[in-house]
């Protein structure tokens, strides 16, 4: 049985809050031209060209979902990090890639 399903809701929210904070911190430290907005469990990154990356928590599934121009991605915590449920790519890598694709910004995110 997947231990992620057993994680209680408050622990899941705390873990996702940490991910959101790490992303926002990377944006602030990098002084990139990215607007961030957090509302109702959704973090939106908007670039100068008006394209967006939307990151939201899916409490029922205990996942983080990312919507970008290149597609939709579902991440589940595996005990060491957040990994895409299809490709096994880490969320940090995916976010760096889509930020570069959509905003032409090179950014490193540490979660």
N, C-alpha and C positions, 0 to 999 in steps of 0.2 A: 504494500500500500504506500502511496506517495505521502511522505511526511508533511509536504506542503499543505495538503488538505486538512491535516490535523492542527496546523498552526492557528492559534486563536486570532480573532479579528483585530484586537488591539495591537498585537505584535505585528501583524501584517501591515496595518496602517502606519505604525512607527517605522517599519522597514521602508515602506514606500515614501514616507515623509523624508527620510534620509536620502533617498534617491533624488527626489525633487530638489532638496536643498543642495545636493552635490551638483546637479545640473545648473541651478541658478547661480551657485558660487562660481562655477567654471565660466559662465557667461559674464559675470561681474569682473572676475579676475582678468579674463581675456580682453576686456574692454571692447568686445565685439559689438557690431551694430545689429543686435538681436533684442527685440522687445519680448519680455516674458510676462505672462499673466497666469495666476493660479486662481481657480474658482471651481468649487464643487468637486474637488478631487481630480481636476484636469489642469495640466500645465501646458500652456500654449507658447510655442516659440514662433515669433513672426520676424521674417527677414526684411531687409530693405526693399526687395523685389515683391513684397507682399505675400510670398508663399509662406506656408505654415507647417510646422511639425506639431502634432497634438499627441500628448502623452497622458494616458489616464489609467487610473487604478480600476481593476475589475475585482471587487471584493469577493463576490461569489466564487470566482475561479481562482482567487489568490494569484492574480497575474497583473502585469503591467502591459497595456496595449499601446503601441506606437503607430500613428498614422502619418505617412509621409508621401511625397509624390511617387516614390518608388514602390509603395505598397503598404500593407498593414502587417504588423509584427506582434506576436504575443510572447511575453517573457515570463518565466516562472523561476522562482528562487530555488537553487539546487543545493543550498547549504554553504556554497562558497561565493555565489554571484548569481545575477539574473541572466538567464540564457533563453534564446529564442527557441520556442517549442518545435520548430521545424528544422532550422539550420544549426542550432546549438551555438550560434554567434552570441557573444556577450553584448549586453545592452550598451556598454561604453563604446565598443567598436562600431555598433550600428549607428548610434547617435553621431559619432564623429564623422562617419561616412555620409549620412543624410544631411548633416549641417554643411559639409563641404559641397555636396551635390546641389543643395537648394540655395545656400547663402554664399557660396564661394568663400567660406571661412574655415580655416584650419583650427581645430580646437581639440584639446585633450580633456577628457572627463574622467575623473577618478571616483569610483563608487566603492 
